[in-house]
């Protein structure tokens, strides 16, 4: 009996105690000032890559959003790389180029769909910029995003920057409400990591890389287009930063089923990314951010595995001591309930992802969410994005 209680306490400590400790320490770190050499006059030539596949419903909004960005037109190249769309995506892009000849937009077409990394690498060969910026078609930028983000790339130690995702529909359903709470927590963690050393996770809505940092996207073939591209930067000893001021907007599915599909794909990618970090760490090939990598390995590998032990010991204790169920009264607190639900859900997804990686499952291509109804001109106008 005593051993059972000890096992429960240990598994609880690793499942929730570690996550809580990391959150507290990174929250404190997030409040510290940047120790970087910023240059507000840093205006390199940039190449923006937008990968597309069947984006006829939103691609015009995306292009309208990009041409609204405050940046010298002679220093901005926009490349739309299409992966053999079966709808009118390409035609809409050509029409937009005809109507806006000053926008410096060009379109590249692949003959088959090989995944986002393949599309980005195809476009990379045609990039003229000193800074390569990647943005998904369903993500939209405030007009001053480049003015706020690029000064950080002036520091020689910074190899790449990204920004947090803000939902266009945070209150549309309980699914979007829980995702909004999760994003707020994760963005705070990534900001803390960035202040300490470097974040290891990027979002696809806005990520900017110094050209010399990107020989190719996802060179280790992790299946994670955005995070996988950071690995060589960390390996070389440079920093990748999340910048709160470089936020972008996107919608999120309103149904739990769509959310689970997106989360499982993302979790599969993260397990592959952290497996590579772990390999590089063991082989002495990581020059910086070692503490961040160890922390994330605990959070994404060890904690989910210990969660299995927590479930087993909890069920055992409930069978022996029914009054043990009083501990679950904490779920009556609304805010606590949302965060605990997200933690439990994410641990289960990570466990599924660990299993899927173990059997060789990889999400090279995927189906886009069916629910994109929130991306309408009226909504984007309201946010001053077009």
N, C-alpha and C positions, 0 to 999 in steps of 0.2 A: 504493500500500500504506500509506504513512504517513498519507494522508488518511483511509483506511478506519479505521485505528486511532484517529485523532483523533475521527472521527465516532462511533465506538463509545464512547470515553471521555466525550464530551459527552452522548450519549444516555443512557449509564449514570448520569452525574451528575444529569441531570434526572429520570430515572425512579426511581432509588433514593437518590441523594445528597440531593435536595431533600426527599424523604419522611423520610429519616433525620435531616436537619438540623432539620426542623420538629418531628419527634418529640422530639428532644433538648431543643430550646429550650422547647417547650410543657411538657415534663415538668418542667423546672426552674421554669417559671412556676407550675405547678400546686402547687408546694410553698410558694409565698409566701402570706402571710396576706391575708385579705380586707380591703380598705380601704373599708368600707361602714358606714352607720349602721343597725345592726340594732335591732329592738325586739321583745323576746319577748312583750310585752303587746299586740302588734298583732293584733287579731282582727276583721277586717272580715266583713261578710256575704258569703258565697260562693255561687256557682251552679255546680254540677258538671253538665257535659253529657256524656252517654254515648250516642254514636250506635250504632244497631244495625241489622243486617240478617241475618235467619235465625240468631239467636244462642240458640235454645231450649235448646241443650245446656249453655250456660254462664251465661246471664243471671241465673239465681237466685244462683249463686256470686258474681257481680259485685255484686249488690245486697246480699247478706249481708256482703260485704267492705266496702262503702261505709258501711253502718250501724254497722259496728264501729269506724269511724274516730273518734279522740278529737277532738271539736270540738262546741261548743254547738249543739244541735239547732235552736234558734231562729235561728241564724246560718248554717244550711246548707240550701240548696235543691238537690234532685237532679232533673234533667230527663233522662228517657230519650226520645230522639228516634228513632223507628223509620221506616226507609225502605221501607215497604210489604213487610214480611217475609212470606214464604210458608209459614212454619212457626208454631209456637205461642209465639213470643217475646212478643208483645203480651199474650196470655192469661196467661202466667207472670208478667209484670210486674204486671198488674192483680190477680192473686191475691196477690202479695207485698205490694202496697199495702193490700189488704184486711186482711192479717194483721199489718201494721205501720203503722197509721194515723198513728203519731207520727213517722214517718221523713221526712215532707215530700217525698215522691217524686211526680212527675207524669209523665205520658207524653204525648208529642206524636206525631202520625202524619202522615206524608207519603203522598200518593196514588201517588207513583212514586219510583223510585230514581234520584237525580240525582248521587250522589257524596257523600263525607264533608263537603266544604266547604258544599255546599248544605244538608245536614242541620244542620250547626253554625249556619249563618246563620239557618235556620228557627227553631232553638231560642233563638238569641241575642235574638230579639225578646221572649221571655218570661222572660229572666233578670232577677232582682231584685238580684243581688249586686254588690258593689263590686269583686270579683275573680271572673273567669270561669276555671273549671278544666275542662280537657278530659281525658277518659280513655277509651281503647278498652275494649270489653267483655271482651276476653281478657287484660286487665292488672289486677294486684291490688296493693293498697297495704298497707304496714305501717300499723298503727293510729296511729302518731305522725307520719306524713308531713306533715300540715298544720302541726303544731306546729313542725316543723323547717324547713319551707320558707317559710311566710308571713312570718316576721320579716325576711327579705331584701327583701320587697316594701315594707317600711316605708321603705326608702331612696328618696328622691325620684328618683334617677337610674335606678333599676331598673324596667323596664317589664314584665318577664316572667321566670319561672323554670321550670326543668324538672329532671328527674332522670334518672339512668342506668338502663338496663334490665338486670335480673339474670335469667338464665335459670333456669327451674324444672327444666330437664333438661340441664344443661351437659355431662354425661358419657354421654348416652344413645347417641350414635353419633359417628363421626368428623366428621360434618357439624356437630353441636352443639358438639363440642370446638373445632373451628376457629372457629365463630361466637363462642364464648365468649372465645377469645383475641383475636379482632377487636374485640369489644365493649369488652374491657378497655383495648385501645389507644386506641380512639376516645373512650371516656369520659375517659381521661387527657388527650387532645388538647383535648377540649371544655372540660375543667376549666381547662387552661392558658389557653385563649382567654378564658374567663370572668374569670380573674384579671387578664389583661392589659387586656381591654376588654369583649368580648362574644362569645358563641358564636353561630354562624349556623344551627345545626342543633338541632332539638328532636325528641324521641321522642313518640309518640302516647299512651304509657301514663300520663304525668303532665305537664301543662303548665298553668301558672297565669298569667293575664294581668290586669293592672289594667284595669278596665272602660273607662277613657278611652283605652286603647291599642288597643282592638278595635272599630273601626267595623263591620268585617265580617271574616270569616275568608278568607284567601287573596285579598285584594282585587286583586292583579295577575294572578290567574288562572294561576298557575304550575302548578297541578295538584298542588301539595304542600301538604296541609292544615295541617301543623304548622309546617314551616319557612317556608312562604310567608307565614304570619301574623306572622312575626318581622320581615319586611322593612320595614314601615312604622315599627316600633319603632326599628330601627337608623337608618332614614332621618331620624327625628326627633331622633336623638342620644341615645336612651336605651339601656340595657344589657339584654341577655337572658343569663341565667346558667344554667349547669348546676351543680346542687348535689349533691355526692356523697351527702349524708345524705338526700336526697329520692328514694331509689331505689324502684323498683317491680319486680314480678315478672311474667314472661310465659314462655310456652313457645316453642319454635322447632321447625320441621319437621326431621325426622330424615333426609329424603332430599335428595340433591343437586339433583334436578329441582325440587322445591318451593322450595328455597333460591334457586336461580337465578331463578325467576320473581319471588320477592319482591325479590331484589336488583336485578333489571333494572327493576322498577317504581320502586323507591326511587331508583336511579341516574337514571332518566328525570326524576323530580321534582327531584333535586338539580341536574341540568344546567339545568333551567328556572329554578330559584331563583338559581343563580350567574350565569346570563345576565342576569337582572334586576338583580342586584347590580352586575355589570360595567357595564350600561347606566347605572345611577344614579351609579356612580363616575365614568364618563367625562363625565357631564353635571353634575358638581359638586354632586350632591344628597345625598351621604353626608357626614354631619357628624362621625361618629366611627367607630372600628373599621376605618379604611381599611387599616391594615396586616394585619388579620385577613382582610379580603376579598381583598387581593392574594395573601396566602399560600394561601388556599383556591382561588383561581383557578389558581394554579400547580399545586396538588395535584390538582385535579379536571379541569382542561382541558389545561394544558401538559404535565404529566407523562404522562398517557395517550397524547397525540399523539407525544411523544418516545419512548414505549415501542415504537411502530411502527418507528421508525428503529433502536432498539436490537435488535429482532428481526431486521430486515433485515441489519444489520451483523454481528450474532452468527452468523447462518447463513453469511454470506459468509466470515467468519474461520474458521469450522469447516471449510468446504470447502477453504480455502487451507492452514490450519494445524490438522490434526486434533487435535493435542495441546492446543489451546485448550480442549478439552472438560474438561480437568482443573479448570478453574475451577468446574465444576458439582459438585465434591466437597463444596462447602459445603452442599449439600442433604442430605448424610449426617447433619448435625447436626439432631436432631429438632426442637428449638425454633425454630431458624433456618428449617428446612423449612416449618413451619406458617406462620410469618409471611411468608416469601417467597411461598408458595403463595397466601395471602390477597391479598398485594399484586398479584401477577400476575393473579389471578382478578378482582380489583376493577378493574384497569386495562382488562382486556378488556370487562368489563361497562360501564364508563364510555364506552369507545369505541362499544359497541353503543348506549348511551344517547344519545351525541352524534349518532349516525346517525339514531336513532329520532326525536329532537327535530327534526333537520334535515328529515325527511320529514313532520313534523306529527303523529307518533304521541303520544297523551296517554292516561294511565291515570286516567280520571275515576272509574271503578268497577273493582273487581277481584274475583276469586274468593278466598275465604279459604282458608288452608292446609287440606288434607284431614286432616292428622295433628295432632289436638288431644287425643289420648288421654291426654296427661300431665295435663291439667286435670281432675283428679278431686278429690272431696271429701277423700279421705284425704291427698293431697299438700298441698292448701291448708290442711288442719288441721295437718299437720306443720310448715308454715311459719308457723302462727298467723295466717293470713290470713282465716279465717272462724271 
